[in-house]
């Protein structure tokens, strides 16, 4: 091999090492933020959703994600408590003015480099939603506007928590890579995970916008097996996917439906040993997706699709309600049944036909 060829190989190898190191550093930082977000949620439960107590303890958790300083200004009726900033920097603020209830929360990050800007925005939004929820619950003044806002907050927190859990899992996997071949396989996995993660992030952003879009919702023919297989891989589940079928719908909506379904299986898998399977069945005008797990039966199974009803510790009662809402809008159905050897969820959706745009 010529000197030039050898030098090129050395340069490419060095670039690969630098790229892997940068990827590991980004994963390390993201994992730290994800852990802090989950700990902050736990803190709010420990102080029984009392905003004053939550804010008095939060500084220790903000230190973990390199927040230089923070401030807040909250007023409701005759109640008013605040904390001023004492450090210089580039503050980021989230505020709400609901007349009687006013909330402002500010953080001063150390930097926006290494993709930290997005992570800080997510952390700030999560903390702000907790404070707002605590204040509304404390004073028990849920008029229609605040009721809707509170529900939106719960939906956003549900999705932020899911992303945080994915980041934690990714960081764990990165720490256990054994060689370069493992690294290459994992980089390919991260690339495959990019689309579903972007759909999750866009769903959160769209929810936070609270403004109806003038653009029509894009529809396309979607292969159910591709979405389901992608999600099974994303959650690292040993779950066989059988059958094929297509529907004509918005990709984000279909992803949301089956993300919640697979995430529900994943949560159960963390608590007990399961055998799982997903089968896609062509039923003429409809496609039926049957999800089976061999786990314990579901208590009060007739209530599981109700909003905010949950049987899981720390659950929000949002996932299955979201599935039913979107499936119904698409003209489909969802059912759940305890069977002799486990639990079965069946989702039925209208099948794409030849007149739909491919």
C-alpha positions as CSV (number, residue, x, y, z in Angstrom):
1,X,0.0,0.0,0.0
2,X,1.4,3.5,-0.9
3,X,2.2,6.1,1.7
4,X,-0.8,8.2,0.5
5,X,-3.1,5.1,0.8
6,X,-1.9,4.4,4.3
7,X,-2.3,8.0,5.4
8,X,-5.9,8.0,4.1
9,X,-6.7,4.9,6.1
10,X,-5.2,6.4,9.2
11,X,-7.2,9.6,8.7
12,X,-10.4,7.7,8.2
13,X,-9.8,5.6,11.3
14,X,-9.0,8.7,13.3
15,X,-12.3,10.3,12.1
16,X,-14.2,7.2,13.0
17,X,-12.7,7.3,16.5
18,X,-13.5,11.0,16.9
19,X,-17.1,10.4,15.6
20,X,-17.6,7.5,18.0
21,X,-16.3,9.6,20.9
22,X,-18.6,12.5,20.0
23,X,-21.6,10.2,19.8
24,X,-20.7,8.7,23.2
25,X,-20.4,12.1,24.7
26,X,-23.8,13.2,23.3
27,X,-25.4,10.0,24.6
28,X,-23.8,10.6,28.1
29,X,-25.2,14.1,28.2
30,X,-28.6,13.1,27.0
31,X,-28.7,10.3,29.5
32,X,-27.9,12.7,32.3
33,X,-30.8,15.0,31.3
34,X,-33.2,12.0,30.9
35,X,-32.3,10.8,34.4
36,X,-32.8,14.3,35.9
37,X,-36.2,14.7,34.2
38,X,-37.4,11.4,35.8
39,X,-36.0,12.3,39.2
40,X,-37.7,15.7,39.0
41,X,-41.0,13.9,38.4
42,X,-40.4,11.7,41.4
43,X,-39.5,14.8,43.5
44,X,-42.9,16.3,42.8
45,X,-44.6,13.1,43.9
46,X,-42.5,13.1,47.1
47,X,-43.6,16.6,48.0
48,X,-47.2,15.7,47.2
49,X,-47.5,18.2,44.3
50,X,-46.9,21.2,46.5
51,X,-45.3,23.8,44.2
52,X,-43.5,25.7,47.0
53,X,-41.9,22.5,48.4
54,X,-41.0,21.4,44.9
55,X,-39.2,24.6,44.0
56,X,-37.4,24.7,47.3
57,X,-35.8,21.2,46.5
58,X,-35.3,21.5,42.8
59,X,-31.9,23.2,42.8
60,X,-30.1,19.9,43.5
61,X,-31.5,18.3,40.4
62,X,-30.9,21.4,38.2
63,X,-27.2,21.2,39.3
64,X,-27.0,17.7,37.7
65,X,-27.8,19.2,34.3
66,X,-25.5,22.1,34.6
67,X,-28.1,24.9,35.2
68,X,-26.1,27.8,36.6
69,X,-29.1,29.5,38.2
70,X,-32.9,29.6,38.2
71,X,-35.7,31.9,39.2
72,X,-39.5,31.9,39.5
73,X,-42.3,34.3,40.1
74,X,-45.7,32.8,40.9
75,X,-48.8,34.5,42.0
76,X,-52.4,33.4,42.6
77,X,-54.9,35.6,44.3
78,X,-53.2,36.7,47.5
79,X,-50.5,34.1,47.2
80,X,-47.2,35.3,45.8
81,X,-43.7,33.7,46.0
82,X,-40.6,34.3,43.9
83,X,-36.9,33.8,43.6
84,X,-34.6,36.2,41.8
85,X,-31.6,35.3,39.5
86,X,-28.2,35.8,41.1
87,X,-25.9,34.6,38.2
88,X,-25.2,36.1,34.8
89,X,-25.8,34.2,31.6
90,X,-28.3,33.6,28.8
91,X,-31.6,32.9,30.6
92,X,-34.4,30.9,29.1
93,X,-38.0,31.6,30.4
94,X,-41.3,29.9,30.2
95,X,-44.3,31.9,31.4
96,X,-48.1,31.7,31.7
97,X,-50.6,34.5,32.4
98,X,-54.1,33.1,33.1
99,X,-55.4,36.2,34.9
100,X,-55.6,35.1,38.5
101,X,-52.8,32.6,38.0
102,X,-49.4,33.9,36.8
103,X,-46.3,31.7,36.5
104,X,-42.8,32.4,35.3
105,X,-39.9,30.0,35.5
106,X,-36.4,30.8,34.2
107,X,-33.2,28.8,34.0
108,X,-29.6,30.0,33.1
109,X,-27.8,27.1,31.3
110,X,-24.1,27.0,31.2
111,X,-24.0,26.4,27.4
112,X,-26.0,25.6,24.4
113,X,-23.3,23.5,22.7
114,X,-23.4,19.7,22.1
115,X,-27.1,19.9,21.4
116,X,-27.8,21.1,24.9
117,X,-30.3,23.8,23.7
118,X,-32.9,21.2,22.8
119,X,-32.3,19.3,26.1
120,X,-32.6,22.4,28.2
121,X,-35.8,23.3,26.4
122,X,-37.3,19.9,27.2
123,X,-36.2,20.1,30.8
124,X,-37.6,23.6,31.2
125,X,-41.0,22.6,29.6
126,X,-41.2,19.6,31.9
127,X,-40.5,21.6,35.1
128,X,-42.9,24.4,34.0
129,X,-45.7,21.9,33.4
130,X,-45.2,20.4,36.8
131,X,-45.4,23.8,38.5
132,X,-48.5,24.8,36.6
133,X,-50.2,21.5,37.3
134,X,-49.4,21.8,41.0
135,X,-50.8,25.3,41.3
136,X,-54.0,24.5,39.4
137,X,-54.6,21.4,41.5
138,X,-53.8,23.2,44.7
139,X,-56.4,25.9,44.2
140,X,-59.0,23.7,42.6
141,X,-60.2,26.3,40.1
142,X,-60.4,24.3,37.0
143,X,-62.5,26.3,34.6
144,X,-62.9,25.0,31.1
145,X,-59.7,26.6,29.7
146,X,-57.5,25.4,32.6
147,X,-59.0,22.0,32.4
148,X,-58.0,21.7,28.8
149,X,-54.6,23.1,29.5
150,X,-54.0,20.6,32.3
151,X,-55.0,17.7,30.1
152,X,-52.5,18.9,27.4
153,X,-49.8,19.1,30.1
154,X,-50.4,15.5,31.1
155,X,-50.2,14.4,27.4
156,X,-46.9,16.3,26.9
157,X,-45.4,15.0,30.1
158,X,-46.4,11.4,29.0
159,X,-44.4,11.8,25.8
160,X,-41.4,13.6,27.3
161,X,-41.1,10.7,29.8
162,X,-41.2,8.1,27.0
163,X,-38.4,9.9,25.2
164,X,-36.4,10.2,28.4
165,X,-36.7,6.4,29.0
166,X,-35.5,5.8,25.4
167,X,-32.4,8.0,26.0
168,X,-31.6,6.1,29.1
169,X,-31.9,2.7,27.3
170,X,-29.7,4.0,24.5
171,X,-27.0,5.2,26.9
172,X,-27.0,1.8,28.7
173,X,-26.6,0.0,25.3
174,X,-23.7,2.4,24.4
175,X,-21.9,1.5,27.6
176,X,-22.1,-2.2,26.8
177,X,-20.7,-2.1,23.2
178,X,-17.8,-4.5,23.0
179,X,-16.0,-3.8,19.7
180,X,-16.1,-1.7,16.5
181,X,-18.5,-4.1,14.9
182,X,-21.0,-3.6,17.8
183,X,-20.5,0.2,17.4
184,X,-21.4,0.1,13.7
185,X,-24.5,-2.1,14.3
186,X,-25.6,0.3,17.0
187,X,-25.1,3.4,14.8
188,X,-27.3,1.7,12.2
189,X,-29.9,1.1,14.9
190,X,-29.8,4.8,15.9
191,X,-30.3,5.8,12.3
192,X,-33.3,3.5,12.1
193,X,-34.7,5.0,15.3
194,X,-34.4,8.5,14.0
195,X,-37.8,8.6,12.2
196,X,-39.9,7.4,15.2
197,X,-38.1,9.7,17.6
198,X,-38.7,12.7,15.3
199,X,-42.4,11.8,15.1
200,X,-42.4,11.7,19.0
201,X,-40.7,15.1,19.2
202,X,-42.9,16.7,16.5
203,X,-46.0,15.5,18.4
204,X,-44.8,17.2,21.6
205,X,-43.9,20.4,19.7
206,X,-47.3,20.4,17.9
207,X,-49.1,19.9,21.2
208,X,-47.2,22.8,22.8
209,X,-48.0,25.1,19.9
210,X,-51.8,24.9,20.6
211,X,-52.5,26.6,17.3
212,X,-54.4,24.9,14.5
213,X,-52.4,24.5,11.3
214,X,-53.7,25.8,8.0
215,X,-52.0,22.9,6.2
216,X,-54.0,19.8,5.4
217,X,-52.9,16.7,7.3
218,X,-50.7,14.6,4.8
219,X,-52.1,11.2,4.1
220,X,-50.3,8.2,2.6
221,X,-50.4,4.5,2.2
222,X,-48.6,3.0,5.2
223,X,-47.5,-0.5,5.7
224,X,-48.5,-1.5,9.2
225,X,-45.8,-4.2,9.5
226,X,-43.0,-1.7,8.8
227,X,-44.2,0.6,11.6
228,X,-44.7,-2.2,14.1
229,X,-41.4,-3.9,13.3
230,X,-39.6,-0.5,13.7
231,X,-41.2,0.0,17.1
232,X,-40.5,-3.6,18.3
233,X,-36.8,-3.0,17.4
234,X,-36.8,0.5,19.1
235,X,-38.0,-1.0,22.4
236,X,-35.7,-4.1,22.0
237,X,-38.6,-6.6,22.4
238,X,-38.4,-10.2,21.5
239,X,-41.7,-10.2,19.7
240,X,-42.5,-11.9,16.4
241,X,-44.4,-9.8,13.9
242,X,-46.5,-11.8,11.4
243,X,-48.6,-10.7,8.4
244,X,-48.9,-7.6,6.3
245,X,-51.4,-4.9,5.7
246,X,-51.7,-1.3,4.6
247,X,-53.9,1.7,5.7
248,X,-54.3,5.1,4.2
249,X,-53.8,7.7,6.9
250,X,-51.4,10.2,8.4
251,X,-48.1,8.6,9.3
252,X,-47.8,10.4,12.7
253,X,-51.2,9.2,13.7
254,X,-50.5,5.6,12.9
255,X,-47.1,5.8,14.6
256,X,-48.8,7.2,17.7
257,X,-51.3,4.4,17.8
258,X,-48.8,1.6,17.6
259,X,-46.1,3.3,19.6
260,X,-48.5,3.4,22.6
261,X,-49.5,-0.2,22.0
262,X,-45.9,-1.5,21.9
263,X,-44.9,0.8,24.7
264,X,-47.7,-0.8,26.8
265,X,-46.2,-4.2,26.1
266,X,-42.7,-3.0,26.9
267,X,-43.8,-1.6,30.3
268,X,-45.4,-4.9,31.2
269,X,-42.3,-6.7,30.0
270,X,-40.2,-4.8,32.5
271,X,-42.3,-6.1,35.4
272,X,-42.8,-9.7,34.4
273,X,-41.5,-12.4,32.0
274,X,-43.6,-12.4,28.8
275,X,-44.1,-14.2,25.5
276,X,-45.3,-11.6,22.9
277,X,-46.6,-11.7,19.4
278,X,-48.1,-9.2,16.9
279,X,-50.2,-10.5,14.0
280,X,-51.5,-8.4,11.1
281,X,-54.6,-9.9,9.5
282,X,-56.4,-9.0,6.3
283,X,-60.1,-9.1,6.9
284,X,-61.4,-7.8,3.6
285,X,-62.2,-4.1,4.0
286,X,-60.3,-3.9,7.3
287,X,-56.9,-4.7,8.7
288,X,-56.8,-6.2,12.2
289,X,-53.7,-6.0,14.4
290,X,-53.7,-8.5,17.2
291,X,-51.2,-8.0,20.0
292,X,-50.8,-10.9,22.5
293,X,-48.8,-11.1,25.7
294,X,-48.7,-14.0,28.2
295,X,-48.6,-11.8,31.2
296,X,-51.0,-11.4,34.1
297,X,-54.7,-10.4,33.4
298,X,-55.7,-6.8,33.5
299,X,-57.9,-5.7,36.4
300,X,-61.0,-3.6,35.6
301,X,-60.3,-4.2,31.9
302,X,-63.5,-2.4,30.9
303,X,-62.0,0.8,32.3
304,X,-58.6,0.8,30.7
305,X,-59.5,3.1,27.8
306,X,-60.8,5.8,30.0
307,X,-58.7,8.9,30.2
308,X,-56.3,9.1,33.2
309,X,-57.3,5.6,34.4
310,X,-54.2,3.5,35.1
311,X,-53.2,0.3,36.9
312,X,-49.5,1.0,36.7
313,X,-47.4,2.7,39.4
314,X,-46.4,6.1,38.0
315,X,-48.7,5.7,35.0
316,X,-50.6,8.6,33.5
317,X,-53.6,6.7,32.0
318,X,-53.0,8.4,28.6
319,X,-51.6,5.8,26.2
320,X,-54.6,3.5,25.7
321,X,-56.9,6.5,25.7
322,X,-54.9,8.1,22.9
323,X,-55.0,4.8,21.0
324,X,-58.8,4.6,21.2
325,X,-59.3,8.3,20.3
326,X,-57.2,8.1,17.1
327,X,-58.5,4.6,16.1
328,X,-62.1,5.8,16.4
329,X,-61.3,8.9,14.3
330,X,-60.0,6.7,11.6
331,X,-63.2,4.6,11.6
332,X,-61.7,1.7,13.5
333,X,-62.1,-0.2,16.8
334,X,-59.9,-1.4,19.6
335,X,-60.8,-4.1,22.2
336,X,-58.9,-5.8,25.0
337,X,-59.6,-9.2,26.5
338,X,-58.2,-11.4,29.2
339,X,-57.8,-14.9,27.8
340,X,-56.7,-18.2,29.4
341,X,-53.0,-17.7,28.7
342,X,-52.6,-14.0,28.7
343,X,-54.0,-10.7,27.3
344,X,-55.0,-9.8,23.7
345,X,-55.5,-6.3,22.2
346,X,-57.2,-6.1,18.8
347,X,-57.0,-2.9,16.7
348,X,-59.1,-2.8,13.5
349,X,-58.5,-0.1,10.9
350,X,-60.0,0.5,7.4
351,X,-57.7,-1.0,4.7
352,X,-56.0,1.1,2.0
353,X,-57.4,0.4,-1.4
354,X,-56.3,0.9,-5.0
355,X,-57.8,4.4,-5.2
356,X,-55.7,5.7,-2.4
357,X,-52.6,7.7,-3.4
358,X,-49.4,5.6,-3.1
